[in-house]
Amino acid sequence: MQAVGVARRPNPLGGRMSLGGRGGAGDDPTAGAAAAAIMDDLDFYSDLPSKELSLDEFEELALARLKVLRKIEELKTRNVTGEAYRMQLDKTIKANLHVDAATTTSASGGKLSAKQVRNRNKHQDISSHFILRAAYCRTEDLRRWFLTQECALFQHRLEKASKASGALQAFLHRAGLKFDRVSDSEKDRLRQQLLSVPGGAGGEAVSPAEFVTEIYYRVPFVQALDLIANRQAYVEAGFAYVPLRRIVSIVRAKFRMALSKSLVLASSAFSQVAGESARIGPLLKSMNQQYTGKDYGAYDKSNLGAEELTAQNVDMYAERSMPLCMSQLHSGLKRDHKLKHWGRLQYGLFLKGAGLSMEESLLFFQREFGKIMTAEQFNKNYSYNIRHMYGKEGKRASYTPYNCTKIVLGNPPNAGDHHGCPYRHYDEEHLGALLAKMKIGSPADRNEILNQKRSKNFQLACVKHFEITHPQAASTRGANLDGVGNHPNAWFAASVSYHNAKSGGTSSGGTIATALGAAAPAAKMEAASPNAKSEDSKQAAVL
Ligand code: SF4
């Protein structure tokens, strides 16, 4: 694989926010060992990395960070807060942005030293940030999404640093962020006022015992508007008096401003950079559409436990365990006794991923198509396509069922088509009527689904549908809900495991909180890129 050179460039932001410092936290004399490890994750990303990456590494790093940012979006959307939020996010960061010291070896084949592990973690963090910054700078929606998730990630890391002795001070020092420290005599003078500041969302109030060692900073009040609005800082003569633990919100605001500016700067250069490179241009343009969840490509019937998906029982599963896109295709097939090209692809590949064997798939489609054509016509015009999907014809590739991103951003259905995502492609009135006809939840439930559609949160509308039709799924022992809202096959597998668990069958555990585990950012999606279409076309052409 050819290498992609990434040239070092000066910080485009300049000024006081030239925070630099590629060295590890251990280079900073004010940081202890524990603080240094936490600081390694903190960066203002003001200097481009200079290391060369192969195209594979480039893509891997981007997808690794994408998983972390999508996890943040998912946790926020699910209202996961406090310790549960921190634990789940740390786990995702560790799994995706940190090297596994136990299994990763150095170039010489030996075990990595602690310093090498930290350097690699730092490299992965910085490189992945810049790759996604390049990919997400091109439209306002993408910039907003990236900015929101990156700020949340930065805040999470800053809060961790603020709880580790010396880490936050060391970071401020390294970042060149100078705040005016309040002298001991002034702190004593203001003791009563400072102790009267309540805690709140930004953290606990400073107790009298903590006050002795707490460091306070004097910050121009315009830099502490968030804290002042939440009554978390004492204000006097135009200055806010902010304890170190709440400096987080000010530093986060600075990070946000710097990243926002750099995204706008990057967007002006995007078309030139992407246009010049035939290798990374398409990758960057399609990055926001990348699916980062489980691959349902292989014919897999393990989700069904002891049951088996056959031509005979597809109807039952369509009624009970299919997401709206697939149940609509099923109804369309039953009504018209045929499906047009994109519908056959979307539904046929879904059924394959759900566990329908090629023989049963042929039987199933022949039975329906046979109502309007002879067996000979079916064999001549359609059976080849089905065998092709299973890799038994043509170049014998096994094709992958479509994930939600691909369906939502794919070809919209025309009259007589049944493919697509109803949450994306149906208008509000049509969708509302369909949900009512199918008796999905109460009017209030249906309104919640429609609200998600109105906000262009198509996949969250689909998750809501799942929650309504699978009551208490999150607390059902044995129900595995991973990937609901990301992939129709995940929805199906989750529903089957739920019903198995309810009826006493077994399956691996999971919670609805992890359901959007690798969610596409596609809660709000933009139009499909030419790349996505050309990939579809390649697959469609052979089928
Ligand atoms: Fe199907 Fe995904 Fe749309 Fe749900 S969000 S209806 S699973 S395409």
Residues whose N, C-alpha, C, O or C-beta is under 5 A from the ligand:
A	BS01	SF4	P323 L324 C325 C404 I407 C421 P422 F458 Q459 C462 G485 H487 P488 W491
